[in-house]
Amino acid sequence: MAWLMLIAAAVFEIAFALSLKPSEGFSRFWPTAGVLVFGVISVVLLSRTLDRLPVGTAYAVWTGLGSLGVVIVGVVLFGEPLTLARVASITLIIAGVVGLRITGAA
C-alpha cells in the first residue's frame, strides 16, 4: 500500500510541476492554486509513506517518478524534443527506481 501511495504522490508531483509554467510566475490564479494544491497533496502523500519505507528510497522514487513523468508529458503534450540523451537519462531514472524498489524495504 505504501508503494501505491508513493506512486500517487508522484502523480501529484507531476501535476505540481506542470502547473508551474502556466502560473506565469504565480501571476495567474487558477494555475497558482493548482501549484499549491498539487504540491501539498504530493508532500502529504509522500510523508504518509515514510513510516513504511526508508526516507531515502521514498524520496528518490518520488522525485525520480516525478521527473520522469514531467519529461514524458513535456514530450507528448508540449512537443519538447526527445533526444537520445533524454531517452538514456529516462532509462537511468527507471533503472534507479526499479533498483530502489527491488532492494528497498516493504
C-alpha positions as CSV (number, residue, x, y, z in Angstrom):
1,M,0.0,0.0,0.0
2,A,2.9,2.4,0.7
3,W,4.2,2.0,-2.8
4,L,0.8,2.8,-4.3
5,M,0.6,5.9,-2.1
6,L,4.1,6.8,-3.2
7,I,3.1,6.5,-6.9
8,A,0.0,8.7,-6.2
9,A,2.3,11.2,-4.6
10,A,4.5,11.2,-7.7
11,V,1.4,11.8,-9.9
12,F,0.6,14.9,-7.8
13,E,4.2,15.9,-8.0
14,I,3.9,15.8,-11.8
15,A,0.7,17.9,-11.7
16,F,2.5,20.3,-9.4
17,A,5.5,20.7,-11.7
18,L,3.3,21.1,-14.8
19,S,1.2,23.8,-13.1
20,L,4.3,26.0,-12.6
21,K,4.7,27.2,-16.2
22,P,1.0,28.2,-16.8
23,S,1.1,30.1,-13.4
24,E,3.4,32.6,-15.1
25,G,5.4,33.4,-12.0
26,F,2.4,32.9,-9.8
27,S,0.5,35.8,-11.5
28,R,-2.4,33.6,-12.7
29,F,-4.9,32.5,-10.0
30,W,-6.0,29.0,-11.1
31,P,-2.6,27.6,-12.2
32,T,-1.1,29.1,-9.0
33,A,-3.9,27.4,-6.9
34,G,-3.0,24.2,-8.8
35,V,0.6,24.5,-7.8
36,L,-0.3,24.9,-4.2
37,V,-2.9,22.2,-4.0
38,F,-1.0,19.6,-6.0
39,G,2.2,20.4,-4.1
40,V,0.6,20.0,-0.7
41,I,-1.2,16.8,-1.7
42,S,2.0,15.3,-3.1
43,V,4.1,16.1,0.0
44,V,1.3,14.8,2.4
45,L,1.1,11.5,0.5
46,L,4.9,11.2,0.5
47,S,5.0,11.8,4.2
48,R,2.4,9.1,4.8
49,T,4.7,6.5,3.2
50,L,7.7,7.3,5.5
51,D,6.5,5.1,8.3
52,R,6.8,2.0,6.0
53,L,9.5,3.0,3.5
54,P,13.1,4.3,4.1
55,V,13.1,8.1,3.6
56,G,16.0,7.9,1.1
57,T,14.2,5.3,-1.0
58,A,10.8,7.1,-0.9
59,Y,12.3,10.5,-1.7
60,A,14.4,9.1,-4.6
61,V,11.4,7.3,-6.1
62,W,9.1,10.3,-5.6
63,T,11.5,12.7,-7.4
64,G,12.5,10.1,-10.0
65,L,9.0,9.3,-11.0
66,G,8.1,13.0,-10.9
67,S,11.0,13.9,-13.2
68,L,10.2,11.0,-15.5
69,G,6.5,12.0,-15.7
70,V,7.3,15.6,-16.4
71,V,9.7,14.7,-19.2
72,I,7.2,12.4,-20.8
73,V,4.3,14.8,-20.6
74,G,6.6,17.6,-21.9
75,V,7.4,15.5,-25.0
76,V,3.8,14.3,-25.6
77,L,1.8,17.5,-24.8
78,F,4.3,20.3,-25.3
79,G,6.3,18.9,-28.2
80,E,9.6,19.0,-26.3
81,P,12.4,17.2,-28.1
82,L,13.1,13.5,-27.4
83,T,16.8,13.1,-28.0
84,L,19.0,10.1,-27.5
85,A,20.5,11.7,-24.4
86,R,17.0,12.2,-22.9
87,V,16.0,8.6,-23.6
88,A,19.2,7.4,-22.0
89,S,18.5,9.6,-19.0
90,I,15.0,8.4,-18.7
91,T,16.2,4.8,-18.9
92,L,18.7,5.5,-16.0
93,I,15.8,7.0,-13.9
94,I,13.7,4.0,-14.5
95,A,16.6,1.7,-13.6
96,G,17.2,3.6,-10.4
97,V,13.5,3.5,-9.4
98,V,13.4,-0.3,-10.1
99,G,16.6,-0.9,-8.3
100,L,15.4,1.0,-5.2
101,R,12.1,-0.9,-5.3
102,I,13.9,-4.3,-5.5
103,T,16.5,-3.5,-2.8
104,G,14.3,-1.3,-0.6
105,A,12.2,-2.3,2.4
106,A,8.5,-3.1,2.2
